[in-house]
């Protein structure tokens, strides 16, 4: 069953085009190393919560919005092997993503699929 890496990232709204460019290049690497699909999503309808929300979870600052992303892998073994190769790949070292976003406030993790319904 598929395995998912998911992230939420606060990004200055003015960096959207730069983020799309870098994320697109990185998505090609993920696919090269075995990902089935890479989805990058830009917030356009998220609410501010009374206790918690995407903004407070990422400590988003004024003028920042949220990118919600996921990478679909065929399984965890493929994902684990790919991340080892990705982190050693020189193209990852030169991605300069920290100039576009605050990686320190990115929330990420790996997720086992427990329900899947398709049309």
MOPAC internal coordinates of N, CA, C and O (Angstrom, degrees):
PM7 1SCF
backbone

  N    0.0000 0     0.00 0     0.00 0    0    0    0
  C    1.4502 1     0.00 0     0.00 0    1    0    0
  C    1.5239 1   109.11 1     0.00 0    2    1    0
  O    1.2310 1   120.05 1   -29.29 1    3    2    1
  N    1.3070 1   117.50 1   150.71 1    3    2    1
  C    1.4646 1   123.31 1  -177.15 1    5    3    2
  C    1.5203 1   111.91 1   -57.95 1    6    5    3
  O    1.2310 1   121.42 1   -25.79 1    7    6    5
  N    1.3223 1   114.90 1   154.21 1    7    6    5
  C    1.4609 1   122.86 1   175.51 1    9    7    6
  C    1.5214 1   106.91 1  -125.31 1   10    9    7
  O    1.2310 1   120.24 1   -40.72 1   11   10    9
  N    1.3316 1   117.14 1   139.28 1   11   10    9
  C    1.4621 1   121.83 1  -173.03 1   13   11   10
  C    1.5237 1   110.76 1  -120.19 1   14   13   11
  O    1.2310 1   120.65 1   -48.30 1   15   14   13
  N    1.3308 1   116.37 1   131.70 1   15   14   13
  C    1.4599 1   122.37 1   165.22 1   17   15   14
  C    1.5128 1   106.16 1   -99.59 1   18   17   15
  O    1.2310 1   120.13 1   -53.15 1   19   18   17
  N    1.3247 1   117.35 1   126.85 1   19   18   17
  C    1.4588 1   121.30 1  -178.91 1   21   19   18
  C    1.5151 1   111.93 1  -123.09 1   22   21   19
  O    1.2310 1   120.64 1   -32.60 1   23   22   21
  N    1.3292 1   116.38 1   147.40 1   23   22   21
  C    1.4668 1   121.46 1   177.30 1   25   23   22
  C    1.5175 1   110.86 1  -141.38 1   26   25   23
  O    1.2310 1   121.31 1   -29.12 1   27   26   25
  N    1.3297 1   115.10 1   150.88 1   27   26   25
  C    1.4616 1   121.49 1   163.02 1   29   27   26
  C    1.5180 1   105.70 1  -127.08 1   30   29   27
  O    1.2310 1   121.17 1   -44.15 1   31   30   29
  N    1.3300 1   115.36 1   135.85 1   31   30   29
  C    1.4620 1   121.35 1  -171.18 1   33   31   30
  C    1.5278 1   109.57 1  -138.24 1   34   33   31
  O    1.2310 1   119.64 1   -50.92 1   35   34   33
  N    1.3411 1   118.30 1   129.08 1   35   34   33
  C    1.4576 1   119.31 1   171.56 1   37   35   34
  C    1.5288 1   109.24 1   -81.41 1   38   37   35
  O    1.2310 1   120.81 1   -47.38 1   39   38   37
  N    1.3260 1   116.06 1   132.62 1   39   38   37
  C    1.4658 1   120.82 1  -177.22 1   41   39   38
  C    1.5277 1   108.66 1  -136.67 1   42   41   39
  O    1.2310 1   119.51 1   -45.70 1   43   42   41
  N    1.3391 1   118.54 1   134.30 1   43   42   41
  C    1.4581 1   119.17 1   174.19 1   45   43   42
  C    1.5313 1   110.09 1   -55.27 1   46   45   43
  O    1.2310 1   120.70 1   -49.57 1   47   46   45
  N    1.3094 1   116.28 1   130.43 1   47   46   45
  C    1.4681 1   120.93 1  -176.05 1   49   47   46
  C    1.5289 1   112.06 1   -54.26 1   50   49   47
  O    1.2310 1   120.18 1   146.39 1   51   50   49
  N    1.3143 1   117.26 1   -33.61 1   51   50   49
  C    1.4611 1   121.15 1   179.85 1   53   51   50
  C    1.5186 1   113.97 1   -70.54 1   54   53   51
  O    1.2310 1   119.97 1   170.15 1   55   54   53
  N    1.3283 1   117.66 1    -9.85 1   55   54   53
  C    1.4661 1   121.90 1  -179.54 1   57   55   54
  C    1.5253 1   113.06 1   -97.53 1   58   57   55
  O    1.2310 1   120.39 1  -168.18 1   59   58   57
  N    1.3285 1   116.85 1    11.82 1   59   58   57
  C    1.4663 1   119.75 1  -175.61 1   61   59   58
  C    1.5307 1   112.20 1   -57.34 1   62   61   59
  O    1.2310 1   119.71 1   129.99 1   63   62   61
  N    1.3247 1   118.16 1   -50.01 1   63   62   61
  C    1.4682 1   120.73 1  -177.25 1   65   63   62
  C    1.5260 1   110.95 1   -62.16 1   66   65   63
  O    1.2310 1   120.08 1   137.19 1   67   66   65
  N    1.3290 1   117.45 1   -42.81 1   67   66   65
  C    1.4634 1   121.11 1   179.02 1   69   67   66
  C    1.5276 1   110.32 1   -64.65 1   70   69   67
  O    1.2310 1   120.31 1   140.76 1   71   70   69
  N    1.3387 1   117.01 1   -39.24 1   71   70   69
  C    1.4601 1   120.92 1   178.75 1   73   71   70
  C    1.5264 1   110.07 1   -64.33 1   74   73   71
  O    1.2310 1   120.20 1   134.58 1   75   74   73
  N    1.3237 1   117.22 1   -45.42 1   75   74   73
  C    1.4709 1   120.96 1   179.88 1   77   75   74
  C    1.5233 1   109.85 1   -59.25 1   78   77   75
  O    1.2310 1   120.11 1   137.08 1   79   78   77
  N    1.3170 1   117.40 1   -42.92 1   79   78   77
  C    1.4666 1   121.35 1  -179.81 1   81   79   78
  C    1.5309 1   111.05 1   -61.91 1   82   81   79
  O    1.2310 1   120.32 1   129.80 1   83   82   81
  N    1.3248 1   116.99 1   -50.20 1   83   82   81
  C    1.4660 1   120.77 1  -178.41 1   85   83   82
  C    1.5284 1   111.40 1   -67.92 1   86   85   83
  O    1.2310 1   120.56 1   137.63 1   87   86   85
  N    1.3274 1   116.54 1   -42.37 1   87   86   85
  C    1.4626 1   120.17 1  -179.43 1   89   87   86
  C    1.5246 1   110.81 1   -64.27 1   90   89   87
  O    1.2310 1   120.08 1   143.72 1   91   90   89
  N    1.3146 1   117.45 1   -36.28 1   91   90   89
  C    1.4689 1   120.88 1   178.33 1   93   91   90
  C    1.5238 1   110.59 1   -64.28 1   94   93   91
  O    1.2310 1   120.48 1   137.97 1   95   94   93
  N    1.3264 1   116.69 1   -42.03 1   95   94   93
  C    1.4671 1   120.53 1   178.63 1   97   95   94
  C    1.5260 1   110.59 1   -65.19 1   98   97   95
  O    1.2310 1   120.55 1   137.62 1   99   98   97
  N    1.3301 1   116.56 1   -42.38 1   99   98   97
  C    1.4543 1   119.96 1   179.82 1  101   99   98
  C    1.5266 1   111.30 1   -67.87 1  102  101   99
  O    1.2310 1   120.12 1   144.49 1  103  102  101
  N    1.3255 1   117.38 1   -35.51 1  103  102  101
  C    1.4692 1   120.85 1   179.05 1  105  103  102
  C    1.5240 1   110.59 1   -59.66 1  106  105  103
  O    1.2310 1   120.64 1   141.30 1  107  106  105
  N    1.3255 1   116.38 1   -38.70 1  107  106  105
  C    1.4709 1   119.57 1   178.24 1  109  107  106
  C    1.5281 1   110.97 1   -62.86 1  110  109  107
  O    1.2310 1   120.72 1   143.24 1  111  110  109
  N    1.3387 1   116.23 1   -36.76 1  111  110  109
  C    1.4662 1   119.58 1   176.81 1  113  111  110
  C    1.5281 1   110.90 1   -65.86 1  114  113  111
  O    1.2310 1   120.50 1   136.05 1  115  114  113
  N    1.3320 1   116.64 1   -43.95 1  115  114  113
  C    1.4562 1   119.85 1   179.54 1  117  115  114
  C    1.5300 1   110.66 1   -57.81 1  118  117  115
  O    1.2310 1   120.82 1   135.33 1  119  118  117
  N    1.3278 1   116.03 1   -44.67 1  119  118  117
  C    1.4611 1   120.50 1   179.19 1  121  119  118
  C    1.5304 1   110.25 1   -65.32 1  122  121  119
  O    1.2310 1   120.45 1   138.69 1  123  122  121
  N    1.3267 1   116.74 1   -41.31 1  123  122  121
  C    1.4645 1   120.59 1   177.63 1  125  123  122
  C    1.5351 1   111.26 1   -56.94 1  126  125  123
  O    1.2310 1   120.59 1   145.36 1  127  126  125
  N    1.3308 1   116.48 1   -34.64 1  127  126  125
  C    1.4609 1   120.80 1  -177.90 1  129  127  126
  C    1.5271 1   113.44 1   -96.05 1  130  129  127
  O    1.2310 1   119.89 1  -167.71 1  131  130  129
  N    1.3407 1   117.82 1    12.29 1  131  130  129
  C    1.4518 1   119.60 1   169.28 1  133  131  130
  C    1.5178 1   117.57 1   120.48 1  134  133  131
  O    1.2310 1   119.23 1   174.83 1  135  134  133
  N    1.3374 1   119.08 1    -5.17 1  135  134  133
  C    1.4641 1   119.79 1   178.72 1  137  135  134
  C    1.5245 1   110.29 1   -65.31 1  138  137  135
  O    1.2310 1   121.26 1   -35.08 1  139  138  137
  N    1.3099 1   115.20 1   144.92 1  139  138  137
  C    1.4616 1   121.57 1   177.15 1  141  139  138
  C    1.5297 1   110.05 1   -84.09 1  142  141  139
  O    1.2310 1   121.09 1   141.64 1  143  142  141
  N    1.3318 1   115.52 1   -38.36 1  143  142  141
  C    1.4659 1   120.70 1  -175.30 1  145  143  142
  C    1.5235 1   108.77 1  -156.85 1  146  145  143
  O    1.2310 1   121.24 1   -35.39 1  147  146  145
  N    1.3309 1   115.23 1   144.61 1  147  146  145
  C    1.4631 1   121.72 1   175.13 1  149  147  146
  C    1.5221 1   107.11 1  -127.23 1  150  149  147
  O    1.2310 1   120.79 1   -52.49 1  151  150  149
  N    1.3183 1   116.09 1   127.51 1  151  150  149
  C    1.4653 1   121.46 1  -179.80 1  153  151  150
  C    1.5256 1   109.16 1  -120.10 1  154  153  151
  O    1.2310 1   120.55 1   -54.00 1  155  154  153
  N    1.3083 1   116.55 1   126.00 1  155  154  153
  C    1.4655 1   123.46 1   174.07 1  157  155  154
  C    1.5227 1   106.30 1  -116.50 1  158  157  155
  O    1.2310 1   120.47 1   -51.96 1  159  158  157
  N    1.3203 1   116.71 1   128.04 1  159  158  157
  C    1.4636 1   121.31 1  -174.65 1  161  159  158
  C    1.5198 1   110.23 1  -130.95 1  162  161  159
  O    1.2310 1   120.41 1   -42.30 1  163  162  161
  N    1.3198 1   116.83 1   137.70 1  163  162  161
  C    1.4585 1   124.15 1  -178.22 1  165  163  162
  C    1.5271 1   108.54 1  -108.45 1  166  165  163
  O    1.2310 1   120.45 1   -53.64 1  167  166  165
  N    1.3137 1   116.74 1   126.36 1  167  166  165
  C    1.4664 1   120.86 1  -176.58 1  169  167  166
  C    1.5253 1   111.49 1   -59.48 1  170  169  167
  O    1.2310 1   120.88 1   -44.82 1  171  170  169
  N    1.3226 1   115.93 1   135.18 1  171  170  169
  C    1.4576 1   120.40 1   170.81 1  173  171  170
  C    1.5234 1   111.84 1  -142.88 1  174  173  171
  O    1.2310 1   120.50 1  -178.03 1  175  174  173
  N    1.3367 1   116.64 1     1.97 1  175  174  173
  C    1.4599 1   120.17 1   178.02 1  177  175  174
  C    1.5253 1   109.51 1  -157.90 1  178  177  175
  O    1.2310 1   120.36 1  -113.45 1  179  178  177
  N    1.3304 1   116.92 1    66.55 1  179  178  177
  C    1.4644 1   120.73 1   175.04 1  181  179  178
  C    1.5201 1   108.37 1  -122.78 1  182  181  179
  O    1.2310 1   121.58 1   -42.71 1  183  182  181
  N    1.3129 1   114.58 1   137.29 1  183  182  181
  C    1.4634 1   121.12 1  -175.69 1  185  183  182
  C    1.5179 1   111.33 1   -91.09 1  186  185  183
  O    1.2310 1   121.51 1   -23.38 1  187  186  185
  N    1.3113 1   114.71 1   156.62 1  187  186  185
  C    1.4640 1   121.11 1   170.27 1  189  187  186
  C    1.5230 1   106.47 1   -86.87 1  190  189  187
  O    1.2310 1   120.81 1   -53.62 1  191  190  189
  N    1.3223 1   116.06 1   126.38 1  191  190  189
  C    1.4567 1   120.65 1  -178.63 1  193  191  190
  C    1.5178 1   112.42 1   -88.16 1  194  193  191
  O    1.2310 1   120.66 1   -14.03 1  195  194  193
  N    1.3187 1   116.34 1   165.97 1  195  194  193
  C    1.4629 1   121.33 1   176.93 1  197  195  194
  C    1.5230 1   111.00 1   -77.86 1  198  197  195
  O    1.2310 1   120.21 1   147.81 1  199  198  197
  N    1.3262 1   117.21 1   -32.19 1  199  198  197
  C    1.4598 1   121.19 1  -179.17 1  201  199  198
  C    1.5245 1   110.97 1  -113.73 1  202  201  199
  O    1.2310 1   119.54 1   132.36 1  203  202  201
  N    1.3298 1   118.48 1   -47.64 1  203  202  201
  C    1.4593 1   121.87 1  -177.95 1  205  203  202
  C    1.5194 1   109.53 1  -150.70 1  206  205  203
  O    1.2310 1   121.05 1   -23.60 1  207  206  205
  N    1.3078 1   115.60 1   156.40 1  207  206  205
  C    1.4550 1   122.62 1   177.45 1  209  207  206
  C    1.5258 1   107.78 1  -164.46 1  210  209  207
  O    1.2310 1   120.24 1     2.79 1  211  210  209
  N    1.3237 1   117.14 1  -177.21 1  211  210  209
  C    1.4610 1   120.52 1   179.57 1  213  211  210
  C    1.5318 1   111.33 1   -60.89 1  214  213  211
  O    1.2310 1   120.25 1   143.58 1  215  214  213
  N    1.3261 1   117.13 1   -36.42 1  215  214  213
  C    1.4682 1   120.30 1  -178.67 1  217  215  214
  C    1.5294 1   111.88 1   -67.65 1  218  217  215
  O    1.2310 1   120.38 1   132.32 1  219  218  217
  N    1.3281 1   116.87 1   -47.68 1  219  218  217
  C    1.4640 1   118.63 1  -178.95 1  221  219  218
  C    1.5311 1   111.26 1   -71.47 1  222  221  219
  O    1.2310 1   120.07 1   146.04 1  223  222  221
  N    1.3200 1   117.47 1   -33.96 1  223  222  221
  C    1.4632 1   120.34 1   179.69 1  225  223  222
  C    1.5236 1   111.56 1   -61.79 1  226  225  223
  O    1.2310 1   120.26 1   146.47 1  227  226  225
  N    1.3291 1   117.10 1   -33.53 1  227  226  225
  C    1.4703 1   121.47 1  -178.49 1  229  227  226
  C    1.5273 1   112.81 1  -101.74 1  230  229  227
  O    1.2310 1   120.56 1  -176.90 1  231  230  229
  N    1.3254 1   116.53 1     3.10 1  231  230  229
  C    1.4800 1   121.31 1  -176.31 1  233  231  230
  C    1.5245 1   111.15 1    55.63 1  234  233  231
  O    1.2310 1   121.06 1  -139.94 1  235  234  233
  N    1.3363 1   115.57 1    40.06 1  235  234  233
  C    1.4607 1   120.62 1  -179.26 1  237  235  234
  C    1.5229 1   110.20 1   -59.51 1  238  237  235
  O    1.2310 1   121.56 1   -40.39 1  239  238  237
  N    1.3170 1   114.63 1   139.61 1  239  238  237
  C    1.4556 1   121.58 1  -179.96 1  241  239  238
  C    1.5221 1   110.06 1   -99.46 1  242  241  239
  O    1.2310 1   120.66 1   -12.99 1  243  242  241
  N    1.3132 1   116.34 1   167.01 1  243  242  241
  C    1.4639 1   121.25 1   179.07 1  245  243  242
  C    1.5348 1   108.90 1   -55.33 1  246  245  243
  O    1.2310 1   121.09 1   -46.55 1  247  246  245
  N    1.3260 1   115.52 1   133.45 1  247  246  245
  C    1.4611 1   120.96 1  -179.96 1  249  247  246
  C    1.5185 1   114.20 1    88.53 1  250  249  247
  O    1.2310 1   120.32 1   179.43 1  251  250  249
  N    1.3432 1   116.98 1    -0.57 1  251  250  249
  C    1.4587 1   119.93 1   177.61 1  253  251  250
  C    1.5258 1   110.06 1  -102.27 1  254  253  251
  O    1.2310 1   121.18 1   -29.30 1  255  254  253
  N    1.3012 1   115.34 1   150.70 1  255  254  253
  C    1.4572 1   121.60 1   172.65 1  257  255  254
  C    1.5247 1   107.86 1  -124.79 1  258  257  255
  O    1.2310 1   120.31 1     3.12 1  259  258  257
  N    1.3038 1   117.00 1  -176.88 1  259  258  257
  C    1.4556 1   121.34 1  -172.82 1  261  259  258
  C    1.5253 1   110.78 1  -114.97 1  262  261  259
  O    1.2310 1   121.24 1   -46.01 1  263  262  261
  N    1.3221 1   115.23 1   133.99 1  263  262  261
  C    1.4617 1   121.22 1   168.10 1  265  263  262
  C    1.5258 1   106.80 1  -104.56 1  266  265  263
  O    1.2310 1   120.84 1   -47.46 1  267  266  265
  N    1.3070 1   116.00 1   132.54 1  267  266  265
  C    1.4625 1   123.19 1   178.31 1  269  267  266
  C    1.5204 1   106.19 1  -116.29 1  270  269  267
  O    1.2310 1   120.45 1   -58.75 1  271  270  269
  N    1.3092 1   116.75 1   121.25 1  271  270  269
  C    1.4546 1   120.18 1  -172.13 1  273  271  270
  C    1.5152 1   111.04 1  -133.68 1  274  273  271
  O    1.2310 1   121.13 1   -26.88 1  275  274  273
  N    1.3198 1   115.44 1   153.12 1  275  274  273
  C    1.4470 1   118.72 1   171.18 1  277  275  274
  C    1.5174 1   110.51 1  -150.08 1  278  277  275
  O    1.2310 1   122.37 1   -27.28 1  279  278  277
  N    1.3194 1   113.06 1   152.72 1  279  278  277
  C    1.4641 1   122.20 1   177.17 1  281  279  278
  C    1.5212 1   105.97 1  -119.82 1  282  281  279
  O    1.2310 1   120.99 1   -53.35 1  283  282  281
  N    1.3166 1   115.71 1   126.65 1  283  282  281
  C    1.4609 1   120.49 1   177.56 1  285  283  282
  C    1.5233 1   109.01 1   -99.43 1  286  285  283
  O    1.2310 1   121.21 1   -55.88 1  287  286  285
  N    1.3184 1   115.28 1   124.12 1  287  286  285
  C    1.4604 1   122.73 1   178.30 1  289  287  286
  C    1.5206 1   108.38 1  -111.03 1  290  289  287
  O    1.2310 1   119.25 1   -24.76 1  291  290  289
  N    1.3275 1   119.03 1   155.24 1  291  290  289
  C    1.4627 1   119.40 1   178.24 1  293  291  290
  C    1.5291 1   112.43 1   -64.58 1  294  293  291
  O    1.2310 1   120.46 1   149.50 1  295  294  293
  N    1.3467 1   116.72 1   -30.50 1  295  294  293
  C    1.4559 1   121.77 1   179.51 1  297  295  294
  C    1.5287 1   108.65 1  -167.54 1  298  297  295
  O    1.2310 1   120.63 1    -9.07 1  299  298  297
  N    1.3172 1   116.40 1   170.93 1  299  298  297
  C    1.4604 1   121.07 1  -177.18 1  301  299  298
  C    1.5277 1   112.01 1   -66.79 1  302  301  299
  O    1.2310 1   120.23 1   143.94 1  303  302  301
  N    1.3154 1   117.17 1   -36.06 1  303  302  301
  C    1.4657 1   120.26 1   179.77 1  305  303  302
  C    1.5307 1   110.98 1   -61.32 1  306  305  303
  O    1.2310 1   120.28 1   137.65 1  307  306  305
  N    1.3258 1   117.07 1   -42.35 1  307  306  305
  C    1.4642 1   120.92 1   177.63 1  309  307  306
  C    1.5203 1   110.02 1   -64.23 1  310  309  307
  O    1.2310 1   120.62 1   136.59 1  311  310  309
  N    1.3203 1   116.41 1   -43.41 1  311  310  309
  C    1.4623 1   121.30 1   178.67 1  313  311  310
  C    1.5219 1   111.40 1   -60.62 1  314  313  311
  O    1.2310 1   120.35 1   131.66 1  315  314  313
  N    1.3241 1   116.94 1   -48.34 1  315  314  313
  C    1.4635 1   120.52 1  -178.35 1  317  315  314
  C    1.5269 1   111.29 1   -61.38 1  318  317  315
  O    1.2310 1   120.26 1   135.95 1  319  318  317
  N    1.3209 1   117.10 1   -44.05 1  319  318  317
  C    1.4643 1   120.90 1   178.50 1  321  319  318
  C    1.5253 1   110.95 1   -64.45 1  322  321  319
  O    1.2310 1   120.74 1   139.01 1  323  322  321
  N    1.3262 1   116.19 1   -40.99 1  323  322  321
  C    1.4618 1   120.22 1  -179.16 1  325  323  322
  C    1.5235 1   111.90 1   -64.19 1  326  325  323
  O    1.2310 1   119.80 1   136.43 1  327  326  325
  N    1.3217 1   117.98 1   -43.57 1  327  326  325
  C    1.4613 1   119.94 1  -178.52 1  329  327  326
  C    1.5264 1   111.26 1   -62.74 1  330  329  327
  O    1.2310 1   119.79 1   142.85 1  331  330  329
  N    1.3117 1   118.01 1   -37.15 1  331  330  329
  C    1.4620 1   120.09 1   175.64 1  333  331  330
  C    1.5178 1   111.39 1   -60.45 1  334  333  331
  O    1.2310 1   120.61 1   135.09 1  335  334  333
  N    1.3286 1   116.43 1   -44.91 1  335  334  333
  C    1.4627 1   121.62 1   178.93 1  337  335  334
  C    1.5279 1   111.41 1   -68.79 1  338  337  335
  O    1.2310 1   120.74 1   139.14 1  339  338  337
  N    1.3289 1   116.19 1   -40.86 1  339  338  337
  C    1.4687 1   120.03 1   179.98 1  341  339  338
  C    1.5236 1   112.16 1   -61.81 1  342  341  339
  O    1.2310 1   120.69 1   135.87 1  343  342  341
  N    1.3215 1   116.29 1   -44.13 1  343  342  341
  C    1.4610 1   119.49 1  -177.40 1  345  343  342
  C    1.5296 1   111.66 1   -67.75 1  346  345  343
  O    1.2310 1   119.86 1   157.08 1  347  346  345
  N    1.3284 1   117.87 1   -22.92 1  347  346  345
  C    1.4604 1   121.63 1   177.40 1  349  347  346
  C    1.5275 1   112.43 1   -90.30 1  350  349  347
  O    1.2310 1   120.08 1   169.90 1  351  350  349
  N    1.3245 1   117.45 1   -10.10 1  351  350  349
  C    1.4639 1   121.72 1  -176.68 1  353  351  350
  C    1.5250 1   110.24 1   -77.62 1  354  353  351
  O    1.2310 1   119.52 1   -52.61 1  355  354  353
  N    1.3302 1   118.52 1   127.39 1  355  354  353
  C    1.4694 1   120.72 1  -178.69 1  357  355  354
  C    1.5295 1   113.86 1   -62.12 1  358  357  355
  O    1.2310 1   119.96 1   157.43 1  359  358  357
  N    1.3243 1   117.68 1   -22.57 1  359  358  357
  C    1.4758 1   119.65 1   177.67 1  361  359  358
  C    1.5226 1   111.53 1   -67.87 1  362  361  359
  O    1.2310 1   119.90 1   152.66 1  363  362  361
  N    1.3140 1   117.80 1   -27.34 1  363  362  361
  C    1.4687 1   120.96 1   176.89 1  365  363  362
  C    1.5250 1   110.65 1   -74.03 1  366  365  363
  O    1.2310 1   120.48 1   144.89 1  367  366  365
  N    1.3185 1   116.68 1   -35.11 1  367  366  365
  C    1.4621 1   120.99 1  -177.65 1  369  367  366
  C    1.5231 1   111.79 1   -67.40 1  370  369  367
  O    1.2310 1   120.13 1   155.40 1  371  370  369
  N    1.3038 1   117.36 1   -24.60 1  371  370  369
  C    1.4654 1   121.33 1  -176.12 1  373  371  370
  C    1.5194 1   113.12 1  -105.88 1  374  373  371
  O    1.2310 1   119.64 1  -154.86 1  375  374  373
  N    1.3274 1   118.30 1    25.14 1  375  374  373
  C    1.4636 1   118.99 1  -174.84 1  377  375  374
  C    1.5203 1   113.73 1   -83.17 1  378  377  375
  O    1.2310 1   118.83 1   163.05 1  379  378  377
  N    1.3346 1   119.83 1   -16.95 1  379  378  377
  C    1.4660 1   124.27 1   176.15 1  381  379  378
  C    1.5290 1   114.42 1    54.11 1  382  381  379
  O    1.2310 1   119.99 1  -152.48 1  383  382  381
  N    1.3235 1   117.62 1    27.52 1  383  382  381
  C    1.4661 1   119.58 1  -178.68 1  385  383  382
  C    1.5293 1   112.39 1   -62.17 1  386  385  383
  O    1.2310 1   119.62 1   150.10 1  387  386  385
  N    1.3306 1   118.33 1   -29.90 1  387  386  385
  C    1.4652 1   119.91 1  -178.97 1  389  387  386
  C    1.5219 1   112.89 1   -68.09 1  390  389  387
  O    1.2310 1   119.71 1   168.00 1  391  390  389
  N    1.3228 1   118.15 1   -12.00 1  391  390  389
  C    1.4637 1   120.89 1   172.88 1  393  391  390
  C    1.5221 1   111.16 1   -80.20 1  394  393  391
  O    1.2310 1   120.38 1   162.92 1  395  394  393
  N    1.3145 1   116.88 1   -17.08 1  395  394  393
  C    1.4580 1   122.91 1  -175.86 1  397  395  394
  C    1.5235 1   111.36 1  -102.99 1  398  397  395
  O    1.2310 1   120.40 1   147.84 1  399  398  397
  N    1.3237 1   116.83 1   -32.16 1  399  398  397
  C    1.4618 1   121.96 1  -173.39 1  401  399  398
  C    1.5206 1   109.95 1  -142.66 1  402  401  399
  O    1.2310 1   121.10 1   -10.87 1  403  402  401
  N    1.3172 1   115.51 1   169.13 1  403  402  401
  C    1.4535 1   121.23 1   176.87 1  405  403  402
  C    1.5191 1   109.47 1   -97.99 1  406  405  403
  O    1.2310 1   120.76 1   -84.63 1  407  406  405
  N    1.3281 1   116.15 1    95.37 1  407  406  405
  C    1.4497 1   120.72 1  -179.81 1  409  407  406
  C    1.5252 1   113.04 1   -62.58 1  410  409  407
  O    1.2310 1   120.41 1   155.82 1  411  410  409
  N    1.3361 1   116.82 1   -24.18 1  411  410  409
  C    1.4654 1   120.35 1   179.36 1  413  411  410
  C    1.5263 1   111.58 1   -67.46 1  414  413  411
  O    1.2310 1   120.13 1   155.45 1  415  414  413
  N    1.3286 1   117.35 1   -24.55 1  415  414  413
  C    1.4665 1   120.65 1  -178.86 1  417  415  414
  C    1.5215 1   112.53 1  -103.14 1  418  417  415
  O    1.2310 1   120.37 1  -174.19 1  419  418  417
  N    1.3290 1   116.89 1     5.81 1  419  418  417
  C    1.4529 1   121.33 1   176.29 1  421  419  418
  C    1.5309 1   108.76 1   -72.52 1  422  421  419
  O    1.2310 1   120.70 1   -42.62 1  423  422  421
  N    1.3108 1   116.27 1   137.38 1  423  422  421
  C    1.4615 1   122.18 1   174.79 1  425  423  422
  C    1.5236 1   106.26 1  -109.72 1  426  425  423
  O    1.2310 1   120.74 1   -51.92 1  427  426  425
  N    1.3300 1   116.18 1   128.08 1  427  426  425
  C    1.4581 1   119.28 1  -177.16 1  429  427  426
  C    1.5185 1   110.43 1  -145.79 1  430  429  427
  O    1.2310 1   121.75 1   -18.35 1  431  430  429
  N    1.3128 1   114.26 1   161.65 1  431  430  429
  C    1.4494 1   119.52 1   177.30 1  433  431  430
  C    1.5137 1   111.10 1  -179.08 1  434  433  431
  O    1.2310 1   121.42 1   -11.81 1  435  434  433
  N    1.3291 1   114.88 1   168.19 1  435  434  433
  C    1.4564 1   121.99 1   178.00 1  437  435  434
  C    1.5172 1   109.85 1  -102.50 1  438  437  435
  O    1.2310 1   121.08 1   -37.67 1  439  438  437
  N    1.3234 1   115.53 1   142.33 1  439  438  437
  C    1.4600 1   120.97 1  -173.55 1  441  439  438
  C    1.5178 1   111.53 1  -131.80 1  442  441  439
  O    1.2310 1   121.21 1   -49.05 1  443  442  441
  N    1.3154 1   115.29 1   130.95 1  443  442  441
  C    1.4520 1   123.38 1   173.75 1  445  443  442
  C    1.5267 1   107.95 1   -83.10 1  446  445  443
  O    1.2310 1   120.54 1   -46.34 1  447  446  445
  N    1.3048 1   116.57 1   133.66 1  447  446  445
  C    1.4551 1   122.05 1  -179.72 1  449  447  446
  C    1.5334 1   108.88 1   -75.53 1  450  449  447
  O    1.2310 1   120.45 1   -53.80 1  451  450  449
  N    1.3374 1   116.75 1   126.20 1  451  450  449
  C    1.4732 1   119.39 1   179.26 1  453  451  450
  C    1.5262 1   113.48 1  -117.13 1  454  453  451
  O    1.2310 1   119.85 1   161.70 1  455  454  453
  N    1.3260 1   117.90 1   -18.30 1  455  454  453
  C    1.4678 1   121.83 1   174.52 1  457  455  454
  C    1.5195 1   107.34 1  -143.62 1  458  457  455
  O    1.2310 1   120.91 1   -44.62 1  459  458  457
  N    1.3356 1   115.86 1   135.38 1  459  458  457
  C    1.4641 1   120.54 1   175.38 1  461  459  458
  C    1.5082 1   108.02 1  -142.30 1  462  461  459
  O    1.2310 1   120.34 1   -54.28 1  463  462  461
  N    1.3103 1   116.95 1   125.72 1  463  462  461
  C    1.4524 1   123.28 1   177.22 1  465  463  462
  C    1.5242 1   107.35 1  -128.71 1  466  465  463
  O    1.2310 1   120.33 1   -51.48 1  467  466  465
  N    1.3099 1   116.97 1   128.52 1  467  466  465
  C    1.4531 1   121.32 1   178.91 1  469  467  466
  C    1.5186 1   109.44 1  -120.85 1  470  469  467
  O    1.2310 1   121.20 1   -30.28 1  471  470  469
  N    1.3155 1   115.31 1   149.72 1  471  470  469
  C    1.4597 1   120.37 1   177.76 1  473  471  470
  C    1.5118 1   110.29 1   -72.34 1  474  473  471
  O    1.2310 1   120.10 1   180.00 1  475  474  473

